[in-house]
Amino acid sequence: MLVLTRKESQTIHIGDDIVIQIVHAGKSSVRIGIEAPHAIRVMRGELAIEAPPSAARDFTRTADLFLECAEAA
């Protein structure tokens, strides 16, 4: 696992077509924006674990998907 430190508005590039941007970093959460091709499914981890494979189709991404996740300790 690659672990990076980023500040607000900084980005991480994955391959040629996926960009992760730190939108806001607070005390207890981090808001990130993900830009990826529509063919790439982007889903929060807890939903991917809980959702049966057939339900995964219901979690399609939009062009600007914002996820709120727990801040790494």
C-alpha positions as CSV (number, residue, x, y, z in Angstrom):
1,M,0.0,0.0,0.0
2,L,1.3,3.4,-0.9
3,V,0.6,6.0,1.8
4,L,0.8,9.7,0.8
5,T,0.5,13.0,2.7
6,R,-1.5,15.6,0.8
7,K,-2.9,19.0,1.6
8,E,-6.2,20.6,0.4
9,S,-6.4,21.1,-3.4
10,Q,-3.4,18.7,-4.0
11,T,-4.0,15.7,-6.3
12,I,-2.9,12.1,-6.8
13,H,-2.9,10.7,-10.3
14,I,-3.5,7.0,-10.9
15,G,-2.5,6.0,-14.4
16,D,-3.4,8.4,-17.2
17,D,-7.1,8.9,-16.5
18,I,-7.8,8.8,-12.7
19,V,-7.3,11.9,-10.5
20,I,-8.0,12.1,-6.8
21,Q,-8.1,15.6,-5.3
22,I,-8.2,16.5,-1.6
23,V,-11.2,18.9,-1.4
24,H,-11.2,19.5,2.4
25,A,-9.3,18.1,5.3
26,G,-10.9,18.5,8.7
27,K,-10.2,17.1,12.2
28,S,-12.2,14.0,11.9
29,S,-12.8,13.6,8.1
30,V,-11.3,14.2,4.7
31,R,-13.4,15.1,1.6
32,I,-12.0,13.8,-1.6
33,G,-13.0,14.3,-5.3
34,I,-12.4,11.5,-7.8
35,E,-12.3,12.0,-11.6
36,A,-12.4,8.7,-13.5
37,P,-13.8,7.3,-16.7
38,H,-17.4,6.2,-16.5
39,A,-16.3,2.6,-17.2
40,I,-14.5,2.7,-13.8
41,R,-16.8,1.9,-10.8
42,V,-16.0,4.1,-7.8
43,M,-17.7,2.9,-4.5
44,R,-17.1,3.5,-0.8
45,G,-15.4,0.5,0.8
46,E,-18.1,-0.2,3.3
47,L,-20.7,-0.3,0.5
48,A,-18.6,-2.6,-1.7
49,I,-18.2,-5.1,1.2
50,E,-21.9,-5.0,2.2
51,A,-23.5,-4.9,-1.3
52,P,-24.2,-8.1,-3.1
53,P,-22.7,-8.2,-6.7
54,S,-26.1,-7.5,-8.3
55,A,-26.6,-4.4,-6.1
56,A,-23.2,-2.9,-7.2
57,R,-24.8,-1.7,-10.4
58,D,-26.9,0.7,-8.3
59,F,-23.8,2.7,-7.2
60,T,-22.8,4.4,-10.4
61,R,-20.5,7.3,-10.3
62,T,-21.0,10.8,-11.6
63,A,-18.3,13.0,-13.2
64,D,-17.5,14.6,-9.9
65,L,-18.0,12.1,-7.1
66,F,-17.2,13.3,-3.6
67,L,-16.6,10.8,-0.8
68,E,-16.3,11.4,2.9
69,C,-14.1,9.0,4.6
70,A,-12.4,8.7,8.0
71,E,-9.2,10.6,8.3
72,A,-6.2,8.3,8.6
73,A,-4.6,8.2,12.0
